[in-house]
């Protein structure tokens, strides 16, 4: 028919929309895979992964809505509008249905609810360290953010036909762990995302993007792998203030905070008595075996901080003194308010703050402690040794939850506790024995040894290793003493907060400064008639109350011969882990560091090798798919000729998009019969309109042609064709596509 182009002309002249254009839904699936994998890389930031399922649901719905709309309309903005409406409706249904019409149509109240969720998410992110709890506000931000990224990638890859540009938002997602915390990135996820991105390029490559795909892909991979090594750890600030924020993780992620090289002031306070105090943030009552965690409660708005309930267990017979503490918070992003224990009332706090009945922790559902300036009326509890001894071993029924331990608790923990407390008849004496076991010189304080020894954390297996290594920081000492106390029948919990700090001015004026290095954890033990009593097992940190200081008259001294069975305590000068005394400590640390670094190095080498093989894998996939299509009769000789040119480009042969098939065949120069038969087939289909009756035969012809080219190529060309196939990015690979 007049005006109709022959197939051979279509190879060189047609627009991409008219020939072999990738099906849009295939590109949508490739986008779904790439974004889902990239988002999965955030798993290192959270302590559970249930959030990913909801995010994946939203992602699938958004891309599915765009693909469905595209099937019914050719206008570019229709899929975008459908996807945006789906995203807004879904997020509204999931997070603020009560504010919307029919639960999905947003109203002004919905906008207000979204604003509140953003504020709560910022407070939650700022108040936690890695791994964090993915609460509802954080999941809201994740769903909305990933949905927006899906919209952007859909426009770039399909509407604008530039799938390579979709790598930019993917790189942004992959970089989040790198700029959030050091050493938490997952190299395996990066490799998977790189592979998914290359799949997207192959599926969506309807236009030649010379150098762009390779450049963006290489930048994404190298950048994602390098960022964790060069960027400092960051805790995001909800309030948007410049600089880093001192976030505190309730599950005792204090190691990173304590190891920060830069010490920063987080608050200052003054007391009416002139005496310094520990400032509590949150108490951790639940020991799951994997970690300590606070009891999850919805804030009780009836628990106004204007008046607290009487502290649990405290009788009128215990001496107390009234104290007033004025606290000025600086850059502390914590959803818990630092207060001395036990508080009676708080004045001057802005916005909504409430106390929880178990540990008197003061928290806010939508704010952080940053910038607060307030005064706390509290009690200084001063139990006598006689009162603590008189408490005996009694445990009230309400406090049995503080005795709970996992059934599979390592026996070394309970046996060590029983061994050193075998001759102590009361809970008070057992508490003193436990405290002095850690403070007597058998253990050393170190913020680095647990990391180098790979036993950092608060889980029961970590504690068992700590009792063997006998070196750690406050997290290990407080956790170990609390668990051992529970094994002896003493109700115990762990508290996170701040040490008293240092005097801010002239000694005795009652002003103190608290910095990030004062972050601390300590155990509290419960005694009937007295209540919760803090102890300090961490050597060289904090201070002892008179009731816990064995040098004070009346405080029971531990039995000198007490020791854990089958675990003789080393002398203060003895090396850890039975190391040879002749070996210098620095050599031991270097050996430990080498042992830790070796697996990481091997993993990095494996990842690099996998990335190096990705281009070759993509070409194998392309050839396999083409062979399958030819055998099924879904591809033509023109598709086979495209593969001829790709093979030539891979072997660095001089083919050009402006040349005819015969000219390119001459430039290739292969002397075998396979190229001649392929050339004859493409010319017959182009000029004679002949139809290839057996497309499957083209598969063997292509295999034969590749063997012919390989036989005549140099060793260098064969290597490059296998491991660096240029057809993935060079123009000659797809002669029919205009640049």
C-alpha positions, 0 to 999 in steps of 0.5 A: 500500500502507498506510504507503507514502509517495508520491514527493512526500513522500519529497522532504521527509521521508525519511531519507537512507539511504532516498533518493538516498544516495550509493553508499559505493564512490563516496565511497571513490573520492573519498577515495582521490583526495583522500588520494592527491593530498594525500600527493603534496604531500609530494614536495617533501620527497624527492629521488625519488618511488618512495615514493609508489607504495608508499604509494598501494598501501597506501592503495588496499588499506586503502580497498578492504578497507573498501569490500569489507567494507561490501558484506557487512555493515551493521555500522559496525565491520566495515569499520573492522576489515577496513581496520585488519587490511589495514593491519597485515598489509600493513605487516608483509609489506612491512617485517618479514615475517621476524618475523611468522607467515605473513609477515603476522600480527604477533608480539611480534618484529614490534612490536619491529621496528616500534619499531626502524623508528620509531627509525631513521625519526626518526634519518633525518628528523633527520639530513637536510634537504630534499630528503631520501632516502626510505629504508625507515624513512621509507617505513614511517612514511609507509605507516603514517601514510597508512593510519591517515589513510585509516581515519580519513577512511573513518569520518568520511566514510562511517560518520559521513556527515560528509565535510566533517570528512575535510578536517581530516586532509587539512589535516594532511597538506597542512601537513607541507611548510609546517612542515618547510621554507620555500619548498618547498610546491607550490601546484599540489598544494594546488589539486588537493587542494582540487578533490578535497576538493570532489568528496568533498563533492559525492559524499558530501553525503547530509546537509546540512552548512550552513557546515561544508563551506565553512568547512573547505574554505576553512580547508584552502585558505587555511591550506595556502597561508598556512602556508608564508609564516608558519611557520619552517623546522623540522628534526624531532628524533628524540629528542623534545628541545625546540627545533630540531635541526641536521640535516645533509643529505649532498647538501649542502643546507647553504644553508638551515642557513647562512642561518638567522638564529639561531646555535646551538651544536651541539658543543664539543671540546678537543684535547691539542695545543691546536690546532683541527681540521676535523671531518668528517661524511661524504665525497661521492664520487659526482658524478652531474651533478645533485648530489654524494652519498655512496656508499650502503653497508650498515653493516659491523658488522665495522668497529668504531670501537675500531680503524680501518684505516690511512688509504688512501694514507698512507706512512710517509715522511709526517710525522704527529703523534698527537692526542686530541680530546674531543668533546661533542655537543649538539643535533646530529641527524646520523646521522654522527659528527663526527671529525677525519681520519684517526681511529685509534680512538673511545672513549665512544660509546654504541650501535652506530657503524661506520666505512666504508672509503672516507672513514672516515665514522662512522655508525649505522644506528639512532641520531643524534649528539645527546648523545654524549660521546667521545674520538677518537685521530687523526693530524695529517698534515703532508705537505711541499710536496716530497712532494706535488710528488713525487707527480706525476700518478700515479693508482692504479687503485683511485682511478679512480672519483674521476675519474668525470664525466658525459659531458655536463659543460658545457665551460665547467667543463673549459675553465676548469680547463684554462685556469688549469692549462695550465702546471702539470705536477703534480697538486699544482701544479694543486690550488694553482692551482685553490684560488688561482683561487677565493681570489684575489679574483675570487670573492666569498662570498655565501649569498644570491646563488645563491638570488636568481640561481636557481643554488643547489645542486651540479649541473653546470649550477649550477656552470657558472652559478657560474663565470659569476656568481662568487659563492656559498658553500662548497657552490659553491666545494668542488663546483666545485674538486672537479669541475675537479680531476677534469677535470684528472685529480686524484682528488677528493671533497667533504666535509661537516662543521664548521669548527674553530670558535672558542676557548671560553675562554682562548686556548691551553687547547685548547677550542673551540665549534662552531655551526650557522654553522660547517657547511661543505663542502670538497674533498679531493684524493688524492695517491699516497703521501700520501692524501687532502689537504684544500684550502680554496677558499672565500674568507674561510672556514676556514684553510689548511694549511702545504702549501696556503698560498702564503706558505709557503716551498716551496709553488708559487705560481700563475702570475700570468697564468693565467686561464680562456680567454674568461672574463677574471676581474673585479677584486675591486671589479668588479660581477658579471655585467657590471653597470653600475658606476653601479648600486648593489649594492642596486639589482641585488639588488632587480632580481634579487629582482623578477625571481625574485618575478614568476613566483611572483606570476603562479603564485600569481595563477593558483592563486587564479583556479583556486580561485575557479572551483572552485565554478562548476566543481562546479555545472557538473559536478553539472548535467552528471551529472544530465543524463546520468542523466536521459537514461539513465533513471537519475534521476527528476523528483524529482531534476530538482526538486532541481536546480530548487531548487538553481538558485533558491538559486544566484540567491538566490531565497527557497525554503524546505525547509518549503514545497511545490513549488507554494509554492516555485514561487510564491516563485521567480516565474519567468513562463516555461513551463519552471517550470510544466511542471517543477511539473506533472511533480513534482506528477503523480509525487507525487500521481497516481503518474504516470511520466515516460515521457521523462526526457530531456525534463527536461534541456531543461526545466531548461535553459529554467528556468535561462534564465528565472531568469537573464533576470529576475535582477539583474547581481549575482545572475547573477554570484553564481549563476555564481561563488558558487553558494550551493546548494553549502552552503545548506540550501535546495539539498537540501530533502529532507534533514533537518539 
